[in-house]
Amino acid sequence: VLFVFLGNVRAALITADVIPLAMIGSISCMVKTFVSAIFLSLGALDFGLIGEGAVIIVVNCIRLLSVSQKEIGATLPL
């Protein structure tokens, strides 16, 4: 689905990696501080916002790369 909307394999893979990495980070912090896993369900909305934020950042990076391509008159590897 990300590939269809973004149109770029690398961008889709980067965006798809954000949520699992955020989960690993939050679970490791919860284990380290002895916080109950019940709070992870409260953070589910935050993981959605993290994923959406990643999509916005990747789309902006693709836009900036295309502007740079037009300015220098060459194609940048995507």
C-alpha positions as CSV (number, residue, x, y, z in Angstrom):
1,V,0.0,0.0,0.0
2,L,2.8,2.4,0.8
3,F,4.5,1.6,-2.5
4,V,1.3,2.4,-4.4
5,F,0.9,5.8,-2.6
6,L,4.6,6.8,-2.5
7,G,5.6,5.4,-5.9
8,N,9.1,4.5,-4.6
9,V,10.3,1.2,-3.2
10,R,13.0,2.8,-1.0
11,A,10.6,5.3,0.4
12,A,8.0,2.6,1.2
13,L,10.6,0.4,2.9
14,I,11.8,3.4,5.1
15,T,8.3,4.3,6.0
16,A,7.4,0.7,6.8
17,D,10.4,0.3,9.1
18,V,9.4,3.2,11.3
19,I,6.7,1.5,13.4
20,P,8.6,-1.7,14.3
21,L,11.7,0.4,15.3
22,A,9.5,2.6,17.4
23,M,7.9,-0.5,19.0
24,I,11.4,-2.0,19.8
25,G,12.5,1.3,21.3
26,S,9.4,1.7,23.5
27,I,9.4,-1.9,24.6
28,S,13.1,-1.8,25.6
29,C,12.5,1.4,27.6
30,M,9.5,-0.2,29.3
31,V,11.5,-3.3,30.2
32,K,14.4,-1.1,31.5
33,T,12.1,1.0,33.7
34,F,9.8,-1.8,34.8
35,V,6.7,-0.2,33.3
36,S,3.7,-2.5,32.7
37,A,2.9,-3.5,29.1
38,I,-0.7,-2.3,29.5
39,F,0.6,1.2,28.8
40,L,1.6,0.1,25.3
41,S,-2.1,-0.1,24.3
42,L,-2.4,3.6,25.4
43,G,0.5,4.4,23.0
44,A,-1.1,2.8,20.0
45,L,-2.4,6.1,18.8
46,D,1.1,7.5,19.1
47,F,2.5,4.8,16.8
48,G,-0.1,5.8,14.2
49,L,1.1,9.4,14.4
50,I,4.7,8.2,14.1
51,G,3.9,6.3,11.0
52,E,2.0,9.2,9.4
53,G,4.8,11.6,10.4
54,A,7.3,9.2,8.6
55,V,5.2,9.3,5.5
56,I,5.1,13.1,5.5
57,I,8.9,13.3,6.0
58,V,9.6,10.8,3.2
59,V,7.2,12.6,0.8
60,N,8.9,15.9,1.5
61,C,12.4,14.4,1.0
62,I,11.3,13.0,-2.4
63,R,9.9,16.4,-3.3
64,L,13.2,18.1,-2.4
65,L,15.2,15.5,-4.3
66,S,13.1,16.2,-7.4
67,V,13.6,19.9,-7.1
68,S,17.4,19.3,-6.8
69,Q,17.3,17.2,-9.9
70,K,15.7,20.0,-11.9
71,E,18.2,22.5,-10.6
72,I,21.3,20.6,-11.5
73,G,19.8,19.0,-14.6
74,A,20.8,15.5,-13.7
75,T,19.1,12.5,-12.2
76,L,19.9,11.6,-8.6
77,P,19.8,7.9,-7.7
78,L,16.6,7.1,-5.8
